[in-house]
């Protein structure tokens, strides 16, 4: 946005200049991430009330078929994406589409476990994957809004050495992220694509006992296998697990 202004001085009282005020594009992302978080929390509140038999809410059924809320989420994302590609609206239309897409993504990821396992495991132990996916998506969205853009070479220059250096850094970042994921630290690996230090820390720490890295590189009677089992014992509960239970509800029951 360019704003014209007139300033006066002792020598020339009629000096005109233009002030270029660039509105940050991250604002649209903030609308999307905000809608995602609000919709996810609201959805969990409603589903827990339905589960407990409280409040005016109930499952949506059409002709005896339970319509899961991921259906509404998919439709919202499809509509928002189609309008954005076809019309390219200006504000406030752009913000409205961002809210629609964020809300649709929340409704869809809240049932991530259902379309992963192809069965209704919403309140089963497998359903915890939906909460994990939503938490990870919110974290990635917030990092993107904050300016952590992966694989961006905006400050690396245009010379050959700069380009080679950028490629090597990206490759190293990807390798660290893959190792973190193989060690059973998926969230750290994905976040590490934007914040390499996070992936590096995950790579330096012990792998989880049931991870592909541990199964291949930690022999059953080795000291590393025993240390990994002590570090990640069966049934281990962390502060993050308690937070997920508080927001998403406990599995089973």
N, C-alpha and C positions, 0 to 999 in steps of 0.2 A: 504494500500500500504506500503510495507516494503522497505526501502532504505538502502543499505549497505554503510558504510562509514569507512574511515581509519583515525585515529587521532594519532598524535605523542606527546610524552611527554619526559621529561628528563630521566625518568627511563626506559620506554619501548616505543620506537618510532614506533612500529608496532602493536599498539593495535587496534583491529577491533571491531566495535560494529554496531548494527542494530538500526535504527531509524524508529519506527512504526508511520507512518503518516496515520491516519484514515480519509478518506474523508467523510464528513457528508452526510448522506443519504437525509437530508432535501433539498439538491440541486435539486434532481429530483422533489420534491414537489414544489419547487420554479418555475421550468420550467412549471409545470402543472398550477399553480395558475397564473403565468404571462401570459401564453397562454389564460387562461380563461378570464382574465381582458381585454387583448388586443382585443380578439375576440368579447367579449360582447360590448365594446365601438365601435369597427368598425362596428358591425352588426347594432347597434342603429343609427350610422351615416348614413349607407346605407339605412336603412328602412325609416328614416326621409326624406332623399333625394327623395326616391320613393314616399313617401306620399306627398311631396311638388311638385312633377313633375320636379325635377331638376336632372341634371347629366345623365350619360349613363345607369344607373341601372334601372331594372324593375323586376317585379315578374316572377318567373320561372314557366312556364306552360308546361305540357306534355299532348298532346291530349285534351286540354281544361281544364285540372285539375291543379289547383294551388298547386305546390309542396312547402310546407312550409319549412323554413330552419331547423326546428327541425328534419326533415327527414334526412338531411345531418349530423346533430349532432348525431343522434342515430346511424347512420351507422359508423361514425368516432369512437364513443365509443365502438361499437361492434367489429370493426376491431382491434382497439388498445388493447382491453381486450383479444381478442382471441390470438393475436400474443404474448402478454405478458405471458399468461398462457401456451401456447404451446412451445414457443422458449426461454423464459427468456433471452432476449438479454442483452449483456453488452453495456456500453457506446460506441459510442453515440446513439446506437439504443434505449436504455432505455429512454434517454431524448427525442428522436423523438416520442416515444409512449406517453410519458407524455404530450408533446405538442398536439398530436392528441387527447388525451383524454380530456385535458383541453379545447381545442377549441370545441370539440364535446359537452362537458357539457355546454359551454356557449351558443351554438346555440340551444340546447335543452331547457335549463332553460329560455332563452329569450322568449320562447313561452310556458312557464309553465302554464299560464292562459288558453291557448287553450286546452291543454290536461287535464286540471282540469275541465273546463266547457264543453268540447267537442263541442266547437263552436268557430268561429273566433271573439274573443273579444280583439284582439291585441291593438287596439286604443280606446277601450271602458274603462269605469272606472274599470271594472273587470280586464282589462289587466294590471293594476298597480301591480297585484300580481306577474307578471313575473319580473318586476323590483325589487320588494321586494325580490323575491327568488334569483335573481342573486346577489344582494347586500349581502344578508345573506350568500350565498355560498362563495363569495369572502372573507368575514370577517372570516368565519370558516376556509377556506383554509389558510389564512394568519396566523391565530392563530396556526394551526397545523404545518405550516412551522416554526413558531417561537418557537415551542417546547411545546405548551400547548396540551398535549395528554390526553384525558379523560380516566379515569379508569385505570391509570397506577400506579402500586405499586412498581416501580423499586427501590424506596428508603425506603420502609416501613419495610424491614427486612423479616425474614422467620419464626419467632416465632408465636405461637398461638395468643398472645396478639396483635402483629403487624397485623396479618391477620384480626382479629376481628375488630380492629380499622380501617383498610382500608375499610372493608365492611360497617361499620357504616358511614364512611365519604362519601362513594359512595352513600349510601341510602339517606343520608341527602342532598347531592348534587342533586340527582334525584328529591326528594320531593320539594326542592326549585325551580328547573327548571319547574316542573309540575305546581306549584302554580303560577309562573310567567306567564306561558302560559295561565292558566285559567283566569288570570287577564287581558288578552288581550295583553300581552307583549311577543309575540312569539319569536321575535328576541333575546330579553334579556334572555328568557328561554333556547334557544338552545345554545347561546354563554355561558350562565351560566353553562352548563355542563362541559365546559373547564375552565372557570374562575368563580368559585362559588360565588365570591363577587358580580359579576354582577347580578346573580339570586337573591341573598340576597337583594340587593338594590331594585330590581323590586318587590320583595315580600313585602317590607316595605312600598312601595308607594301605592297610591290609584289605584284601578282597573279602567279600562276604562268602561264607562257606559253601553256599549253594550256587555261586556264580560260575560262569564258564571258565574264568581265569583260575579260580581256586580248584575246580575239578581237574584242570589240565596241569597246573603248575604246583599244586600243593598235595603231595602224596599223603595218603590217609594217616600215616604214623609220623609225619614230619612235624617239626616244631612250629612251622608256619600254619599248618592245619590246626594244630591245637590252640595256637594263639588266636587264629581267626574264629574258632569256635567259642573261645572265652570272650572275645570282643563282641561277637554277635551270637549270643546263646539263643536257643529256640524259645519263642514266646517273648523275646526282648521287646520292651515298650519304651519309647522315647517321648520327649516333650512334644515333638511333632506329631507322633501318633495320638497323643491325648488331645492335641489341637484338632486333628482330623475327626476324632470321635465327637468332640464338642460341636463342631460345625456340621459334619456329615452324618452323625449318628453311629452307633456301634453296630457291627455286623451281627448277623444271627438274630435270635429272638423272634 
